[in-house]
Amino acid sequence: MKNLLSGKLENYKPLREIVFEALREAIINGQLKAGERLMEVQLAEEMGVSRTPVREAIRKLELEGFVVMIPRKGAYVADFSTKDIADVFEIRSALEALAAALACERITEEELDELERLLIRVADCTAANDLETLVEVDTQFHDVLYKASRNDRLVQIINNLREQIQRFRTISMGTPGRMRETLEEHKQLVEAITERNVELAQRIAQEHIENAENRMMEAIREEMHSGGGRKA
């Protein structure tokens, strides 16, 4: 396996944090697959570290929902069922509405300008049918909104939920028509926040997440019907 710590050791974070972030990123991007067993000794050797930071990282990943511990068997990369995904979206829709409401009250003019610039990039990606870049820009768009809430704990919780289903983002965004829908929903949200319309911003933010969930579930059901085999 490619060294998971490649390019990460030059920063000044504690080693346990570097190992944790590397493993989490590997799970999110699919380098470590759902259902794959995480062997402390093997991972420590591949990453060139002792078993202690690996063990600590696995425990933290379990707390954040990325890893499951099976008695007498060990640690495994968590596999999300459709109910797991629905549960995450249910929480996210409420928190995204809260973030949008707080952003209405606390966003700066500079942040509004940044949202407008990102809307242009979303439009460009949609026109070019550039799904990979669109997912990145969509993430940046929401990051600006979360920051504008001025609630660090809320940002932390939303990001954790988002990361748990990050591996499925391209499934949702790649469904026919979803890229253009995302652009329109983003435009409406920015307009509501610019007008400081709290109630409208909450509704649009919640509907945006619910639409993303519906698209994702639709794609997953089609995958299961065609033999993809994701568990229900």
N, C-alpha and C positions, 0 to 999 in steps of 0.2 A: 504493500500500500504506500502511496505517496506520503511523504513526511507531512503530518498534519500541522506541525509547528513551523513549516517553511515560511520565512519572512516575518515571524511573530516574536522572535526572541530579542529583537533589538529594542523593544519598548521596555518601560521601567515598572510594569505591573508585577505583582507577586506571581511566582511561577504557577501557583494553583489556579489563579485567575486566567492566565494565558492558556493553560491546559483546558480549563473549563470552556473558554470561548472557542478554542480550536475544535473541541469535540462537538459543541453545540452547532457550530457552523457546518461541520461535516455531516451532522444529522439533518440540518435544514436543507443543505444543497444535495442531499442524497448520496454523499460519499459513503456514509454509514447508513445502511438500509434498514427499513422497518423490520423488526424481528431478528436482527443480527445481534449475536451475543458479544458483549463487551468484555474482553479478557484483560484484566489489569496488567498481567505480566507482559503480554503481547503488545498492548498499547504503550506501556512504559518503555519497552525496548524500541519500538518504532519511533517514539517521540524523543528518545534519548533522555528520559527523566527517570526518577525513582517511582516506585509504585504509590507512594503517599499522595502526591498531587493528583495522580490519576484517580485514586480511590476517593479523594475529596471532591473531585470534579464530578464523578459518577453520582455521588450522593446528592450534590446540588442539582444535577440534571434530573434526578428522580423527583426532587421537590418541585421542579418547574414543569414536570410532566413530559419530559423528553425521553426518560428511561423508566422502565419498570423492573422491579426486583422480584424474581420468582424464587420462593424458598427452595433451598437445596440445589438450585440450578444456576443462579447468578443473575447478572444484569443484562437486560436486553433493550435495544432501541424500541421505544414505544410505537405500536401500530395503532393509528386512529381509526375507529369505526365511524360509520356515518353518524351515530348518536354522539360520539365524542366531538365531531366537527360541528354538529348542530348545537351542542352545549356551549362550545367556544363562541360561535356566532351569536347565540342568545345573549351572552354576557357582553360581547363586543358591541352589539347594537346599542345597548343601554349606555355603555361607557363612551362610545363615539358621540352619542347625543349629548352627553354631559360635557365632553371636550368641546364640542361645537358651541354649546351654550356659553361656556366659560370664555371661549375664544371671542365670541361676540362682544364680551365686556372688556377683554384684556388685550386683544391683538393690537399690534403697532402698525403704523403706516408702512414701515419697511417690510413687515411680514406680509401685509396685503399685497405689496408690490411683488414680493417673492412668489406668492400664490398665483398672481397674474402671469408671471414669467413661466411658471411651471405649467399653467394651463396651455400656454403656447406650445410647450414641448410635448404635452399630452396630445394636442391636436396634430402636431407633426408626426408623432409616432403612430397615431391612428391612421393618418393619411398614407403613411409608408407601410402600414401593417407590420410594424416593428414591435412584436409582442415582448421580446426580452427587455428592450429598453423601456417600454411602457411600464412594465412591472417595477423597474427601478425608479422611474419618475413618479409613479403612483405612490411608492414608498416615501419618497422625498416630500411629496405633496402632503401626505398625512403627518409626516414628521413636523412640518411647519405648523400645522393645525394643533398638534399635541403640545408643541412648545408654547404656542400662543395661549394655551389654557393656564399657564403659569402654575401648574400643579404637578410637581415632580413625581409624586407617588402615583397619580393617575397615569402619567406617561409610562412609568415603569410597568404597571399592570397591563396596560393596553399592548405595549411592545412584547411582553411575555406571551400574551394570548396570540398576537399576530405571528410571532415566530413559531409557535406550535403548529400552525397550519400553513406556514410559508411554503412548504414543499408542494402544496396544492394550488398556489396562487395562479400559476400559468394555466392550470386546468380551467379555473373559473374565467380568467381573462381571455382565454383562447376560444371560448364558445362563440358561435356566430352572433355578431352584433354587439357583444359585450364591450368591446373597446370603445365603440361610439357611445354606448349608453354611459360608460364611465366618464367620458368627456363631458356629456351633458349634465350628469349628476354633479360633477366637480364645478362646472360653471354655475349651476343653481346654488350650490353651497357657498361659493365665494360671494355671489351676489347677496345672499341672505346675511352673511357675516359682515359684508361691507355696509349693509343697511342697518346693522346691529339688531336684526330681527331674530331674537332668541328662539321663539317658538317655531318659526319656519326653519331655521338652521338645524334645530334638534330633529325635526321631522325629516328633513332631507338627508341628514347624516344617518339616521336610523334606517331609512328606506334604502340608502346606498349600500349599507352592510347587508340588509335583508336580500336585496337583489343579487349581490355577490354570492350569498349563501345559496339562493335558489339556482343560480347558474352552475355553481360548483356541484350541488347535489344532483342536478340534472345530468351533468357530465359523468359523475361517478356512477349513477344508475345505468347510464348507457355503457360504461366500461364494464360493469358487472354483468349486464345482459349479454355483452359480446364475449364474455369469458375472461374478463380482466381479473375477477376474483377478489375484489376488496370486500372485507367482511362487513356485514350490516350491523 
